[in-house]
Amino acid sequence: MGVTAKDIAEKLGISPSAVSLAMNGKPGVSVATRERILAEAVRMGYAMPKSQAGAVPNIRYVIFLERGDAVKETSFYSIVLQGIEAKAKEYGYNVLISYFDTSRDWTEQIAAICKDVSGLILLGTEVEGRHLPLAEAAGLYKQPIPMVMVDNASNLVDIDCVVADNRCGAYRAVSYLLQQGHPDVGYLRSPVRIGSFTERERGLVKARKEHGLTAPLQCVDVGISSEQAFYGMSAWLDRGGKPLSAFFADNDIIAASCIRALKARGYRIPGDVSIVGFDDMPICTMVDPPLTTVHISKELMGMVAMDALHRRIQDGTHALNDVRTGVLRTTVSTHLVLRESVAPYAGRD
């Protein structure tokens, strides 16, 4: 006997009606609860009854997890989902949500996420080049459905992609700090090097170079989670690290955590150290002082991805299966949001 909705409800300690609402893409459960339900359904091998699966076409939002730190620490994926769902509703699709865990069997997971759906939107934040041969060997490229990747792009495979302009965003952020008179800008860097962080680092390097800075970059490696970043910055300071007057951080979580560590050691923000983050997450207005950051139109990225997927579904074209269809790569612009974590350089004693 197969897995039932009641089995999922019992496993999660929720009502069968909540499972039914989630599996049918209906309102009445929160996004977080629906994510838990759908992820557990995939893990348990639940197969949607054909009477349900055929009623309204489904698309699946797949959250790819290598370590998970780069995704789970922020609300990025859920804001992208809001854009996907807005467009999916307009086009008449249900949105199913699944996690893809690289530590589990790839072939089984690919078969599960591609079942009973018209297309996939993949959150590719943690996708790296080494994953692509594994996906091909597990049969992903042979699936007869279109796919769009969000928050990553690859030159190694033909897949439609939607990304933020990370390099330009970082370039503008660092240039702004330098225009405020700061002699140099340091880098609060995550040792986890996802594609967007690499692009942001390139923007930082470009800005320093164009401003004639030739000194070695002051780079403080901190963890990607809030706790890791706080203790990493604290340890660097305790070892005698002397911060520059301005820093650019890989993301808002790192920036906010390092602000906390600096303040705990007596540094004034922004009086002694100015800091800029990236992503414009809700935490930016909760930290003291509120964080200057680079805004990404995350909901727009989801809407653009759903638009692209819908066109593929309507046309019957699959870029992974047929290179003759061409590939769409869309870059969504970013802009700097000024708050109180940056001040003009006032010199130092």
N, C-alpha and C positions, 0 to 999 in steps of 0.2 A: 504493500500500500504506500502511495506517495505521501509526501509532506503536505499537510493541510494548513489553512490559515489559522486554525485553532492551535496547531502545534507551534506556530510562530508566536502567537499571542501568549501561550503558556511559557515559552522560552524567555520572552521579554517581560513578562509580568504585566501585560496590558490586555485590553478587551479585544475580542475578535472583531468587533465593529471597527475599531481603530485600524486594524490590519486591513480590513476590507476597503476602508476609505483610502488608505495609502496605496494599496495595490491597484486601485481603479483610478488614481489620480484625482480624487475628489477632495474638496475642502473639508475641514473639520479636524485636521491634525496639523501640528506644527511642522515646519521644515525639518527640524532636528529629529522629531519622532518619526517622520516619514523616512528620513535617511536611515535610522536605526532599523526600521521594519524592512526596508528594501534590501539593506546590506545583509541582514540576518536571513532573508528569504533566499538570497543568492548562496549564502554559506550553507544553508540547509538543503539546497537543491529543489526549492519550490518551483513548480511549473504552473504558470497561469492557465486556468481552464480556457479551452478554445472559445467558448461562448463569451468570455470576458476579453480575451486577447484580440478577437476579431471585431469587437464592437467599435472601438476607436483606435486608430493607429498609435503605436507607442514609439517614442525615441528614448534612448538611455543616456544619462549623464554619468560618465565613468570617472571616478576620482582615483588616479594612479598613485600608488604609494610605494616608494622605495624604503625610506625610513619613516616618513610621515611627518617629521618635524617641520619641514618647510610648508606643509599644507595645514596641519592640525592646529598650529599655533596662532593662525590668523582666521578671520572670517571671510577671506578672499573668495574661497570656493562657494560659500553660501550666497554672496552678493552676485557673483557670476550666475548662479542658479536662478536668481530672481529675474535676470534678463532673459535667460533661456525660457523660463516658464511663461513670461509675459508674451513672448512671440509664439511659443508653442500653443498657448491658448488661442491666440489669433488664428493660427493655422489649423487648429483642430487636433492636436496631438496630446496624448498623455506623456508625462515626463517620469521615467523610472530612474532610480539612483542606485548605483552600485560602486563598491570599492574594488580596485584591482590590487592585490597584494603580491609583490614580486617574490615573496618567500613561499608562496603556494604554487600548486601545479598550474602552469600557464595554459596548457591545452584545455583543461577543464574550465578554467575561468573564462577563456575566450569563447568557448562554446556557450557558456551560460549567459554572458553579457550580450551576445549576438542573437540569442533566441527570442523570437516573438517581438522583434523591433524592426522599425523601418530604417533606422540610422543611429549612429553613435556620436556623442560629443565627448571628447576625452580631455579632462583637465590634465595637461601634460607638464605641470610645474616641475615634477621630479623625474621626467623622462630624460634619459641620457642616450648618447649614441650606441653604447654597448647593449641597450635594451632592444634595439631594432632587430638584430638577427634572431634574438630569442622570440620576439613577437612573430616574425616570419616563419620560423621553424614550428611554432605552435599553431599556425594556420590563420593568423589574423588577416594576412594579405589576400587570402582566398575567399573571405567572407563576401557574399553578394549584396552588401549594404554600404552606403556612403558613410564617411567618417570625417569629422572636423576636430582639430586639436586646438585647445585654448591655452594661452600662457606659455607657449613654447613653439619653436619652429625648427625644422630640420632640413638640411640640404641632402640628406641621405635617403630620404623616402618621399614619394609623391603623395602628400596629404594636405588638404586645405587647412590653413592655420590662421588663428587670430591672436595677435600679440600686442602688448603695450610698447610704446616707444621708450624703452628703458634707458637706452644710451643718451638720447636727447634730454630726457628728464633729469638724469644725473648730471649731465653737462651743465644744464641751466642752474641746478641747485648749487653746484660747486662754484660756478661763475658768480652767482649771487653772493655767496660768502666772501669771495675774493673782492667783489665790488664794494663790499662793506668795509674794506680796508684790512681784512685779516691777512697777515703775511703768508700764510700757507693753510692748507686744509688737510687734516688727517682722515683716516679711513677706519671706521668701525666695521670690521669685516667678519662675515660668517665663514667658518671653515667648510661648511657645506656649500659647494659651488654649483648651484642650479643655474640654468641658462640665463635667467633674468638677472641674477647677481653678477654674472660675468659681463653682461652688457652694461650694467650700471658701473662696474669698475672701469670699463673702457671709457665711459663718459667722463668719469672723474679724472682719469689719466689725460684725456684730451683737453679738459679745461685747464688743468695745471700746466700742461705743455704750452698751450696758447697764451697763458699768462706769464710765460718765461720762467717757471719754477723748475729748477734742476736738482734740488736737494732730494735725497731719497724720501719716498713717501712714508710718513709715520703711519704704520698699519698696526692696529690693535685687533688681534684675532680673539673673538669671543664666540660663545655658543649661539645657536640659532633660537633656542627657547628663551623665554624671559628669565628663568632661573639661571640657566647657563650663561647668558649674556651678563647678568648682574654679577655673578661670581667671577666670571672671566675678567671683567673690567676691574672689579675690586682687587683681584689677585695681581693684575698688571700695575695698578697704583701702589699696592703694598710692596711690590718688588722695586719700587723707585721710579715707575713710569711718570714722566712729566708731560701732561697733555698740551697739545697746541691750543690756540685760542679758538679753533673751529674744527668741527668734524662733520663728515658725511657718513651716514649709516646705511647698510644694505637694506634695512627695512625699519618700519616703525617700532616693532617689538624690540629690536636691538637698541634703537635710539632711546626709547623710553626707559629700558632697563639700565642703560649706561648713564642716563641722567640721574637715575636713582643712586647708582654707585658713586658717581662724582659728588653729588650733594651729601652723601653719607661721609665723604672724606673732606668736606668743608669747601668744595668748589661751588661758586655761584653760577647758576645758569639763567641768563646768558652773560652775566657780568664778567665771569672768568672764561667760560667756554660756551660757544654757540654751537648748536647741533641741528642738523636737518635729517629727517627720515625719508622714507619712501613707502608709498601705497595709499596714504590718507585713510587709515583705519579708525574706527571709533575711539581707540585708545588715545589718539592724538589730542582730543579735547579733554581727556581725563587726567593726563599727566600734568604735573606742575613744574615749570610753566607749560602751557599748551604748545604742542610741537609743530614747528614749521616742517612741511613735508611736500612730497611730489604726489599729486593726485592722479590716480588711474581711474578711468571711467569703466569700472568693473562690470556694472550692469549692462553698459553698452557692448562690452566684449561678448557677454552672453547673448545679447540680442543679435549681434552681427553673426555669431556662430550659428544660431538657430536659423537665421535668414539663409546662410550658405548651405546648411544641411537641407533645408526645405527645397531649395532650388535643385540640389542633387537628387533628392527623392522624386521630385516632379519630373526631372529630365531622365532619370534612370541611369545616371552616370556615376561611376565609382573610380575616383582617381587612383586608388591603390591597385585596382585591377587593370586599368587601361590608361597608360601614360598619355595617350592621344587626347584625353579630355582636358588636359592642362590643369594647373593647380592655382588656387586662389590663396594669396597670402596678404592678409589685411593687418595694417598697423594702426592702432588706436592712439591718438595723441595724448600727451600728459601735460600738466601745468603745475606750477609752484603755488602752494597755498601758504601765505605768510601768517605766522602766529608769533608767540612771544619767546620762543626758544633761541632766537637769533637777535643779536644787537651789533651795531657798528663796533669795529675794533677800537678800543680805548687805550691801547698800550699796556705794558706790564711793568711792574717794579723790577 
